[in-house]
């Protein structure tokens, strides 16, 4: 399959297969929300430190939350073809599964704009996970970051989408 065979399906490629920023100027500004999720698996020692909030680098989850929010706000500086968006909300939440020593990170982003906020939610989730890794790596260099994915998006021309 040639590049041009894929062009119509990939919005960041023009009809000649060249990279381009999508022109959203003619689109209506609508309320848009995206939710992303990822997981961080730790060994027993690191999990114990995280659970007890006894990590030598400080309060891990609040630091990861702030890092995720800051990353969403800077998404357009990190992902080359993302539009700068006026974010109305970014939230990063955590849930812990003791049995599997897995921390689930859920990031939500919102805007009223001409393009979606999926990349902002995914970036927030990714950077929050990397921050957990950074703060816990002294106790476990084998931490696994996995399953970062979009869970849902609402609004815009393509409507609502949910990852089943």
C-alpha positions as CSV (number, residue, x, y, z in Angstrom):
1,X,0.0,0.0,0.0
2,X,1.4,3.4,-1.0
3,X,1.4,6.6,1.2
4,X,-1.3,8.0,-1.1
5,X,-3.6,5.0,-0.4
6,X,-3.6,6.0,3.3
7,X,-3.9,9.8,2.8
8,X,-7.7,10.1,2.9
9,X,-7.9,8.2,6.2
10,X,-5.1,10.2,8.0
11,X,-6.1,13.8,8.6
12,X,-2.5,15.0,9.1
13,X,-1.5,13.9,5.6
14,X,-2.5,15.8,2.4
15,X,-3.5,14.2,-0.9
16,X,0.2,13.8,-1.8
17,X,1.1,12.1,1.5
18,X,2.8,15.2,2.9
19,X,2.5,16.1,6.6
20,X,0.2,19.0,7.4
21,X,-1.6,20.6,10.3
22,X,-5.3,20.2,10.0
23,X,-7.1,23.4,9.2
24,X,-9.9,23.7,11.8
25,X,-10.8,27.4,10.9
26,X,-14.2,26.6,9.4
27,X,-15.3,24.3,12.2
28,X,-17.7,25.4,14.8
29,X,-16.4,25.7,18.4
30,X,-18.2,23.1,20.5
31,X,-17.9,21.7,24.0
32,X,-15.4,18.8,23.8
33,X,-14.2,16.3,26.5
34,X,-11.7,13.5,26.3
35,X,-10.8,10.8,28.9
36,X,-7.6,8.8,28.8
37,X,-6.4,6.0,31.0
38,X,-3.1,4.3,31.7
39,X,-1.6,1.9,34.2
40,X,1.6,1.7,36.2
41,X,2.7,-1.6,37.7
42,X,5.3,-1.7,40.5
43,X,7.1,-4.3,42.4
44,X,6.2,-5.1,46.0
45,X,8.8,-2.8,47.6
46,X,7.9,0.3,45.5
47,X,4.2,-0.4,45.9
48,X,4.7,-0.5,49.7
49,X,6.5,2.9,49.6
50,X,3.9,4.4,47.3
51,X,1.0,3.1,49.4
52,X,2.6,4.4,52.6
53,X,3.5,7.6,50.9
54,X,7.0,7.0,52.2
55,X,8.8,7.6,48.9
56,X,12.0,9.5,49.5
57,X,11.1,12.0,46.7
58,X,7.9,13.2,48.4
59,X,4.2,12.9,47.7
60,X,4.1,10.9,44.5
61,X,0.5,11.2,43.4
62,X,0.0,14.9,43.9
63,X,3.3,15.5,42.1
64,X,2.2,13.2,39.2
65,X,-1.2,15.0,39.1
66,X,0.4,18.4,38.8
67,X,2.8,17.1,36.1
68,X,-0.1,15.7,34.1
69,X,-2.1,18.9,34.2
70,X,1.0,20.9,33.2
71,X,1.7,18.5,30.3
72,X,-1.9,18.8,29.0
73,X,-1.5,22.6,29.0
74,X,1.8,22.2,26.9
75,X,0.6,19.5,24.6
76,X,0.9,21.6,21.4
77,X,4.6,22.2,22.3
78,X,5.2,18.4,22.6
79,X,3.2,17.0,19.7
80,X,4.2,18.7,16.5
81,X,0.8,19.0,14.7
82,X,-1.5,19.6,17.8
83,X,-3.4,22.9,18.0
84,X,-3.0,25.1,21.0
85,X,-6.2,24.8,22.9
86,X,-7.8,27.0,25.6
87,X,-8.4,24.2,28.2
88,X,-11.3,24.8,30.5
89,X,-10.4,21.8,32.7
90,X,-7.8,19.1,33.2
91,X,-8.1,16.5,35.9
92,X,-5.9,13.6,36.8
93,X,-7.1,10.9,39.2
94,X,-5.7,7.7,40.5
95,X,-7.1,4.4,41.7
96,X,-5.0,1.6,43.2
97,X,-5.3,-2.2,42.9
98,X,-3.4,-3.7,45.8
99,X,-3.7,-7.3,44.5
100,X,-1.9,-6.5,41.2
101,X,0.2,-3.6,42.6
102,X,-1.2,-1.5,39.7
103,X,-2.0,2.2,39.8
104,X,-4.6,3.3,37.3
105,X,-4.3,6.9,36.0
106,X,-7.3,8.6,34.5
107,X,-7.0,12.0,32.8
108,X,-9.9,14.2,31.7
109,X,-9.6,17.3,29.5
110,X,-12.2,19.8,28.4
111,X,-12.4,22.7,26.0
112,X,-14.9,24.7,23.9
113,X,-13.0,24.9,20.6
114,X,-12.8,23.8,17.0
115,X,-10.8,20.6,17.6
116,X,-10.8,17.8,20.2
117,X,-8.8,17.4,23.4
118,X,-7.9,13.7,23.0
119,X,-4.1,14.4,22.8
120,X,-4.3,16.6,25.9
121,X,-5.9,13.8,27.9
122,X,-3.4,11.2,26.6
123,X,-0.4,13.5,27.3
124,X,-1.6,14.2,30.8
125,X,-2.0,10.5,31.5
126,X,1.4,9.7,29.9
127,X,3.3,12.4,31.8
128,X,1.6,11.5,35.1
129,X,2.7,7.9,34.6
130,X,6.2,8.9,33.8
131,X,6.3,11.1,36.9
132,X,5.3,8.1,39.1
133,X,8.1,6.2,37.4
134,X,10.6,9.0,38.1
135,X,9.6,9.3,41.7
136,X,9.6,5.5,42.4
137,X,12.5,4.3,40.2
138,X,15.0,4.2,43.2
139,X,12.8,1.4,44.6
140,X,12.0,-0.3,41.3
141,X,13.7,0.2,37.9
142,X,11.4,-2.3,36.4
143,X,8.2,-0.3,36.7
144,X,5.9,-0.9,33.8
145,X,3.8,1.8,32.2
146,X,1.1,0.2,30.0
147,X,-2.2,0.5,28.3
148,X,-2.3,4.2,27.8
149,X,-5.4,4.7,25.7
150,X,-8.3,6.9,24.9
151,X,-11.4,5.9,26.8
152,X,-13.9,8.4,25.4
153,X,-14.4,11.7,23.6
154,X,-17.4,13.8,23.2
155,X,-18.3,16.7,21.0
156,X,-17.2,17.8,17.6
157,X,-18.2,16.9,14.0
158,X,-17.5,13.2,14.6
159,X,-19.7,13.1,17.7
160,X,-19.2,10.9,20.8
161,X,-16.9,7.9,20.8
162,X,-16.4,5.3,23.6
163,X,-13.7,2.7,23.7
164,X,-15.6,-0.6,24.3
